[in-house]
């Protein structure tokens, strides 16, 4: 079990989301935890919201493939460009998320399926 999984409980994460004046970094951490460890209905709702936010804020960013779970996979160079950071910075951030979450997020093309 990753340390990140132990940082939150469902009740604490939901309380943070409902708080009207919570710090944005704390709010983002609670959402991140819920996306990874929350119950399926909450994960689905947050994934839908995340997809909508991505489409709205980064209209040129399109998935290149899909993961085994059906989640969209993006090209890391394109992600970096949309975020205004270098590809190396994006890779470092991805590696940090993988380390912190204890979950592999970056997938190779042969682990994903192409768009249809």
C-alpha positions as CSV (number, residue, x, y, z in Angstrom):
1,X,0.0,0.0,0.0
2,X,1.4,3.4,-1.0
3,X,1.9,6.2,1.6
4,X,-0.5,8.3,-0.6
5,X,-3.3,5.8,-0.1
6,X,-2.9,6.2,3.7
7,X,-2.9,10.0,3.6
8,X,-6.7,10.2,3.3
9,X,-9.9,8.5,4.2
10,X,-13.0,8.7,2.1
11,X,-14.7,10.9,4.8
12,X,-11.8,13.4,5.0
13,X,-11.4,13.7,1.2
14,X,-15.2,14.3,0.8
15,X,-15.1,16.9,3.6
16,X,-12.3,18.8,1.8
17,X,-14.2,18.8,-1.5
18,X,-17.3,20.3,0.3
19,X,-15.3,22.9,2.2
20,X,-16.0,26.4,0.7
21,X,-12.6,28.0,1.4
22,X,-10.1,25.1,1.3
23,X,-6.5,25.6,0.0
24,X,-6.4,24.6,-3.7
25,X,-3.4,22.3,-3.3
26,X,-5.2,20.4,-0.5
27,X,-8.4,20.2,-2.6
28,X,-6.4,18.9,-5.5
29,X,-4.8,16.2,-3.3
30,X,-8.2,15.1,-2.0
31,X,-9.5,14.9,-5.6
32,X,-6.4,13.0,-6.7
33,X,-6.9,10.5,-3.8
34,X,-10.6,10.0,-4.7
35,X,-9.7,9.4,-8.4
36,X,-7.3,6.7,-7.3
37,X,-8.9,5.2,-4.2
38,X,-12.5,6.4,-3.9
39,X,-15.5,4.3,-4.5
40,X,-16.4,3.6,-8.2
41,X,-19.3,6.0,-8.4
42,X,-17.2,8.9,-7.1
43,X,-14.2,7.9,-9.3
44,X,-16.5,7.9,-12.4
45,X,-18.0,11.3,-11.6
46,X,-14.6,12.8,-11.1
47,X,-13.2,11.2,-14.3
48,X,-16.1,12.7,-16.2
49,X,-15.4,16.1,-14.7
50,X,-11.7,15.7,-15.4
51,X,-12.4,14.8,-19.1
52,X,-14.7,17.8,-19.4
53,X,-12.1,20.1,-17.8
54,X,-9.4,18.8,-20.1
55,X,-11.5,19.3,-23.2
56,X,-12.4,22.8,-22.1
57,X,-9.0,24.0,-21.0
58,X,-6.9,22.1,-23.6
59,X,-9.1,21.8,-26.6
60,X,-6.2,20.8,-28.9
61,X,-5.1,17.9,-26.5
62,X,-6.6,14.7,-27.8
63,X,-5.9,11.1,-26.6
64,X,-3.6,9.1,-28.8
65,X,-4.6,5.7,-27.5
66,X,-6.6,4.1,-24.7
67,X,-5.4,2.1,-21.7
68,X,-6.6,-1.4,-20.9
69,X,-9.2,0.1,-18.5
70,X,-10.6,2.3,-21.3
71,X,-9.0,5.5,-20.0
72,X,-7.6,7.9,-22.5
73,X,-3.8,8.0,-22.9
74,X,-2.0,11.1,-24.1
75,X,1.4,11.7,-25.7
76,X,3.7,13.1,-23.0
77,X,5.3,15.5,-25.4
78,X,1.9,16.9,-26.3
79,X,0.9,17.1,-22.7
80,X,4.1,19.0,-21.9
81,X,3.5,21.5,-24.7
82,X,-0.1,22.1,-23.6
83,X,1.1,22.7,-20.0
84,X,3.9,25.0,-21.1
85,X,6.7,22.8,-19.7
86,X,9.4,20.7,-21.2
87,X,8.9,17.1,-22.0
88,X,11.6,16.3,-19.4
89,X,9.7,18.2,-16.7
90,X,6.6,16.3,-17.6
91,X,8.4,13.0,-17.3
92,X,9.8,14.0,-13.9
93,X,6.3,14.9,-12.7
94,X,4.9,11.6,-14.0
95,X,7.7,9.6,-12.3
96,X,7.0,11.5,-9.0
97,X,3.2,10.7,-9.3
98,X,4.0,7.0,-9.9
99,X,6.4,6.9,-7.0
100,X,4.0,8.8,-4.7
101,X,0.9,6.8,-5.7
102,X,2.6,3.4,-5.9
103,X,0.9,3.0,-9.3
104,X,2.3,3.0,-12.8
105,X,0.6,5.8,-14.8
106,X,2.8,6.0,-18.0
107,X,2.1,3.2,-20.5
108,X,3.9,2.1,-23.6
109,X,2.1,2.0,-26.9
110,X,2.1,-1.8,-26.8
111,X,0.1,-1.7,-23.5
112,X,-2.6,0.5,-25.0
113,X,-5.1,0.2,-27.9
114,X,-5.3,2.7,-30.8
115,X,-8.2,5.1,-31.3
116,X,-10.9,3.6,-33.5
